[in-house]
Amino acid sequence: MEPTGLCNAEGRSLKRYYDKCPERYAEYRESTSILIPMFGYKYVPMFLKRTVFFDFQKYEYKPIAEDLSRKEE
């Protein structure tokens, strides 16, 4: 992928948001579409989010096991 000058806000790049305020960002992410801004997005079934709104898993932040083990210590 070519650089665009814009910061990536998908996948591993979301770590900075989850580190600062994980609960708030998780709630924001659940209720906000990445494609179409709309009210009530958190009530849309997941299969519609994945197909109609293109909210694919690759855009989600998944902490790696190493990060989880550090937090437990």
Biotite code that builds the C-alpha atoms (Angstrom):
import biotite.structure as struc

atoms = struc.array([
    struc.Atom([0.000, 0.000, 0.000], chain_id="A", res_id=1, res_name="MET", atom_name="CA", element="C"),
    struc.Atom([1.300, 3.420, -0.886], chain_id="A", res_id=2, res_name="GLU", atom_name="CA", element="C"),
    struc.Atom([1.657, 6.130, 1.757], chain_id="A", res_id=3, res_name="PRO", atom_name="CA", element="C"),
    struc.Atom([-1.143, 8.680, 1.708], chain_id="A", res_id=4, res_name="THR", atom_name="CA", element="C"),
    struc.Atom([0.003, 11.129, 4.366], chain_id="A", res_id=5, res_name="GLY", atom_name="CA", element="C"),
    struc.Atom([-2.917, 10.106, 6.578], chain_id="A", res_id=6, res_name="LEU", atom_name="CA", element="C"),
    struc.Atom([-2.470, 8.131, 9.776], chain_id="A", res_id=7, res_name="CYS", atom_name="CA", element="C"),
    struc.Atom([-3.863, 4.640, 9.632], chain_id="A", res_id=8, res_name="ASN", atom_name="CA", element="C"),
    struc.Atom([-6.672, 4.020, 12.087], chain_id="A", res_id=9, res_name="ALA", atom_name="CA", element="C"),
    struc.Atom([-7.223, 0.328, 11.589], chain_id="A", res_id=10, res_name="GLU", atom_name="CA", element="C"),
    struc.Atom([-5.911, -2.903, 13.037], chain_id="A", res_id=11, res_name="GLY", atom_name="CA", element="C"),
    struc.Atom([-2.692, -2.517, 15.039], chain_id="A", res_id=12, res_name="ARG", atom_name="CA", element="C"),
    struc.Atom([-2.714, 1.251, 14.600], chain_id="A", res_id=13, res_name="SER", atom_name="CA", element="C"),
    struc.Atom([-5.736, 1.475, 16.907], chain_id="A", res_id=14, res_name="LEU", atom_name="CA", element="C"),
    struc.Atom([-3.545, 0.522, 19.877], chain_id="A", res_id=15, res_name="LYS", atom_name="CA", element="C"),
    struc.Atom([-2.942, 4.175, 20.724], chain_id="A", res_id=16, res_name="ARG", atom_name="CA", element="C"),
    struc.Atom([-6.671, 4.721, 21.292], chain_id="A", res_id=17, res_name="TYR", atom_name="CA", element="C"),
    struc.Atom([-7.165, 1.567, 23.327], chain_id="A", res_id=18, res_name="TYR", atom_name="CA", element="C"),
    struc.Atom([-4.152, 2.392, 25.515], chain_id="A", res_id=19, res_name="ASP", atom_name="CA", element="C"),
    struc.Atom([-5.430, 5.871, 26.417], chain_id="A", res_id=20, res_name="LYS", atom_name="CA", element="C"),
    struc.Atom([-9.090, 5.106, 27.174], chain_id="A", res_id=21, res_name="CYS", atom_name="CA", element="C"),
    struc.Atom([-10.052, 1.518, 26.317], chain_id="A", res_id=22, res_name="PRO", atom_name="CA", element="C"),
    struc.Atom([-13.651, 1.587, 27.572], chain_id="A", res_id=23, res_name="GLU", atom_name="CA", element="C"),
    struc.Atom([-14.555, 4.860, 25.875], chain_id="A", res_id=24, res_name="ARG", atom_name="CA", element="C"),
    struc.Atom([-12.976, 3.890, 22.575], chain_id="A", res_id=25, res_name="TYR", atom_name="CA", element="C"),
    struc.Atom([-14.528, 0.406, 22.581], chain_id="A", res_id=26, res_name="ALA", atom_name="CA", element="C"),
    struc.Atom([-17.944, 2.003, 23.127], chain_id="A", res_id=27, res_name="GLU", atom_name="CA", element="C"),
    struc.Atom([-17.281, 4.584, 20.399], chain_id="A", res_id=28, res_name="TYR", atom_name="CA", element="C"),
    struc.Atom([-16.126, 1.899, 17.963], chain_id="A", res_id=29, res_name="ARG", atom_name="CA", element="C"),
    struc.Atom([-19.182, -0.258, 18.663], chain_id="A", res_id=30, res_name="GLU", atom_name="CA", element="C"),
    struc.Atom([-21.604, 2.603, 18.042], chain_id="A", res_id=31, res_name="SER", atom_name="CA", element="C"),
    struc.Atom([-19.883, 4.290, 15.072], chain_id="A", res_id=32, res_name="THR", atom_name="CA", element="C"),
    struc.Atom([-19.779, 3.063, 11.486], chain_id="A", res_id=33, res_name="SER", atom_name="CA", element="C"),
    struc.Atom([-16.457, 3.405, 9.670], chain_id="A", res_id=34, res_name="ILE", atom_name="CA", element="C"),
    struc.Atom([-18.282, 4.076, 6.396], chain_id="A", res_id=35, res_name="LEU", atom_name="CA", element="C"),
    struc.Atom([-21.645, 5.764, 6.975], chain_id="A", res_id=36, res_name="ILE", atom_name="CA", element="C"),
    struc.Atom([-22.314, 7.990, 10.006], chain_id="A", res_id=37, res_name="PRO", atom_name="CA", element="C"),
    struc.Atom([-25.705, 7.091, 11.447], chain_id="A", res_id=38, res_name="MET", atom_name="CA", element="C"),
    struc.Atom([-27.697, 6.899, 14.674], chain_id="A", res_id=39, res_name="PHE", atom_name="CA", element="C"),
    struc.Atom([-28.397, 3.473, 16.133], chain_id="A", res_id=40, res_name="GLY", atom_name="CA", element="C"),
    struc.Atom([-25.368, 1.732, 14.623], chain_id="A", res_id=41, res_name="TYR", atom_name="CA", element="C"),
    struc.Atom([-24.753, -0.287, 17.785], chain_id="A", res_id=42, res_name="LYS", atom_name="CA", element="C"),
    struc.Atom([-28.149, -1.980, 17.261], chain_id="A", res_id=43, res_name="TYR", atom_name="CA", element="C"),
    struc.Atom([-27.324, -3.135, 13.709], chain_id="A", res_id=44, res_name="VAL", atom_name="CA", element="C"),
    struc.Atom([-26.676, -6.910, 13.589], chain_id="A", res_id=45, res_name="PRO", atom_name="CA", element="C"),
    struc.Atom([-23.041, -7.910, 13.059], chain_id="A", res_id=46, res_name="MET", atom_name="CA", element="C"),
    struc.Atom([-23.701, -9.647, 9.728], chain_id="A", res_id=47, res_name="PHE", atom_name="CA", element="C"),
    struc.Atom([-25.032, -6.357, 8.330], chain_id="A", res_id=48, res_name="LEU", atom_name="CA", element="C"),
    struc.Atom([-22.066, -4.446, 9.751], chain_id="A", res_id=49, res_name="LYS", atom_name="CA", element="C"),
    struc.Atom([-19.724, -6.884, 7.993], chain_id="A", res_id=50, res_name="ARG", atom_name="CA", element="C"),
    struc.Atom([-21.562, -6.898, 4.643], chain_id="A", res_id=51, res_name="THR", atom_name="CA", element="C"),
    struc.Atom([-23.386, -3.594, 4.118], chain_id="A", res_id=52, res_name="VAL", atom_name="CA", element="C"),
    struc.Atom([-21.156, -1.274, 6.158], chain_id="A", res_id=53, res_name="PHE", atom_name="CA", element="C"),
    struc.Atom([-17.837, -2.983, 5.318], chain_id="A", res_id=54, res_name="PHE", atom_name="CA", element="C"),
    struc.Atom([-16.904, -3.116, 9.015], chain_id="A", res_id=55, res_name="ASP", atom_name="CA", element="C"),
    struc.Atom([-14.475, -6.023, 8.559], chain_id="A", res_id=56, res_name="PHE", atom_name="CA", element="C"),
    struc.Atom([-12.459, -7.745, 11.284], chain_id="A", res_id=57, res_name="GLN", atom_name="CA", element="C"),
    struc.Atom([-9.211, -6.489, 9.769], chain_id="A", res_id=58, res_name="LYS", atom_name="CA", element="C"),
    struc.Atom([-10.195, -2.983, 10.913], chain_id="A", res_id=59, res_name="TYR", atom_name="CA", element="C"),
    struc.Atom([-10.496, -4.085, 14.552], chain_id="A", res_id=60, res_name="GLU", atom_name="CA", element="C"),
    struc.Atom([-7.765, -3.908, 17.153], chain_id="A", res_id=61, res_name="TYR", atom_name="CA", element="C"),
    struc.Atom([-6.709, -7.271, 18.527], chain_id="A", res_id=62, res_name="LYS", atom_name="CA", element="C"),
    struc.Atom([-4.174, -7.079, 21.354], chain_id="A", res_id=63, res_name="PRO", atom_name="CA", element="C"),
    struc.Atom([-1.343, -9.542, 21.022], chain_id="A", res_id=64, res_name="ILE", atom_name="CA", element="C"),
    struc.Atom([-0.691, -12.047, 23.808], chain_id="A", res_id=65, res_name="ALA", atom_name="CA", element="C"),
    struc.Atom([2.484, -10.223, 24.877], chain_id="A", res_id=66, res_name="GLU", atom_name="CA", element="C"),
    struc.Atom([0.517, -7.039, 25.648], chain_id="A", res_id=67, res_name="ASP", atom_name="CA", element="C"),
    struc.Atom([-2.015, -8.995, 27.689], chain_id="A", res_id=68, res_name="LEU", atom_name="CA", element="C"),
    struc.Atom([0.648, -10.701, 29.789], chain_id="A", res_id=69, res_name="SER", atom_name="CA", element="C"),
    struc.Atom([2.253, -7.331, 30.620], chain_id="A", res_id=70, res_name="ARG", atom_name="CA", element="C"),
    struc.Atom([-1.031, -5.951, 31.912], chain_id="A", res_id=71, res_name="LYS", atom_name="CA", element="C"),
    struc.Atom([-1.569, -8.975, 34.165], chain_id="A", res_id=72, res_name="GLU", atom_name="CA", element="C"),
    struc.Atom([1.773, -8.449, 35.959], chain_id="A", res_id=73, res_name="GLU", atom_name="CA", element="C"),
])
